[in-house]
Amino acid sequence: MPLVSMRQLLDEAAKGGYGVGAFNVNNMEQIQAIMEAARETQSPVIVQASRGARSYSQDRFLYHLMLAASELYPELPTVLHLDHGNSAATCKSAIELGFTSVMIDGSLLEDGKTPSSFEYNLKVTREVVEMAHARGVTVEGEIGVLGGIEDGHGAGGDALAHLTDPDQAVEFVEKTGVDALAIAIGTSHGAYKFSRKPTGETLKMDRLIEIHKRLPKTHLVMHGSSSVPKELQDIINQYGGKLKPTWGVPVEEIQLGIRNGVRKINVDTDNRLAITGAIRKVFAESPEKFDPRDYLKPAREAMKRVVAERMQQFGQAGHAGTYTPVSLEEMARRYAQA
């Protein structure tokens, strides 16, 4: 099965009332972990690559690894998504390479750090929508600014400083035609999201619920939504790591989001923690080992377990075969007729 449109995956998730995890990758082992978890749980798949990942792994390597995944797991609807595209040019390069979905983050300027104006965000997002929809490619936009920094992208600072304004969200969707909307509700990139278990003071789920009521047909996206489980932190620290105590987004809050229009949930830090903990364990317990396979196999397995658990928790498990994917050409025709 060729790589498919994210719009179709999210439309089906909306019909079924579930969410779909979007998992970041940089290398072969991470892609294998995601695909194995998806086969085990019979889940549709969103694999996403940031600009940092594209630079690290080089586009052609990444794309051909994804083609291999679609060939080896033909029963699984699989999307290749650009995470946090910083400009129309970045999105164009991803579309030309073969990505089937792109995010244009016009909430920041092209440097990926400086908050932009609403007018700038509208203009650049609309430009990407017109370009992408002509090819059947899905577009995710963002309103509001997340805290933290990941792969060199993000405004840093206070996650509550630039929450999504519901009025602007409605105007943005109407004027851009985006397929999915990432909103800022107090989450942030990276491991250090919250200094204690988040409450309504720090994680504004009421804002998300309000936006869903205003935009009931828009697929919402939660970024910075790793749960940062204590057990994964403990493994790293047990084997020589020095992570400071930190809290992520509780799974039950994500599930509340899914009941209120969230269809795509971005997860990266949890997988990084799982991989690093497994590698540290091998190094500590078997210091004589030097074959990369001796530590990358357990690392891959540890990430697979996390991804499979999230796929179950988000509700996407069992939905890989419940619909027939359509081609990007067919999606382009649908966009043209809309």
DAFENSUL-V27129 format. One record per run of one state. SS is the DSSP state (alpha for helix, beta for strand, coil for the rest). FROM is the first residue (numbers start at 1). LEN is the number of residues. If there is no record, write none. Layout:
# DAFENSUL-V27129
ss:SS from:FROM len:LEN
ss:SS from:FROM len:LEN
This chain:
# DAFENSUL-V27129
ss:coil from:1 len:5
ss:alpha from:6 len:11
ss:coil from:17 len:3
ss:beta from:20 len:5
ss:coil from:25 len:3
ss:alpha from:28 len:14
ss:coil from:42 len:3
ss:beta from:45 len:6
ss:alpha from:51 len:7
ss:coil from:58 len:1
ss:alpha from:59 len:14
ss:coil from:73 len:5
ss:beta from:78 len:8
ss:coil from:86 len:2
ss:alpha from:88 len:10
ss:coil from:98 len:3
ss:beta from:101 len:4
ss:coil from:105 len:3
ss:beta from:108 len:1
ss:coil from:109 len:6
ss:beta from:115 len:1
ss:coil from:116 len:2
ss:alpha from:118 len:16
ss:coil from:134 len:4
ss:beta from:138 len:6
ss:coil from:144 len:3
ss:beta from:147 len:1
ss:coil from:148 len:2
ss:beta from:150 len:1
ss:coil from:151 len:2
ss:beta from:153 len:1
ss:coil from:154 len:12
ss:alpha from:166 len:11
ss:coil from:177 len:3
ss:beta from:180 len:4
ss:coil from:184 len:4
ss:beta from:188 len:1
ss:coil from:189 len:5
ss:beta from:194 len:1
ss:coil from:195 len:10
ss:alpha from:205 len:10
ss:coil from:215 len:4
ss:beta from:219 len:4
ss:coil from:223 len:7
ss:alpha from:230 len:9
ss:coil from:239 len:8
ss:beta from:247 len:1
ss:coil from:248 len:3
ss:alpha from:251 len:8
ss:coil from:259 len:3
ss:beta from:262 len:6
ss:coil from:268 len:1
ss:alpha from:269 len:17
ss:coil from:286 len:6
ss:alpha from:292 len:23
ss:coil from:315 len:13
ss:alpha from:328 len:10
ss:coil from:338 len:1
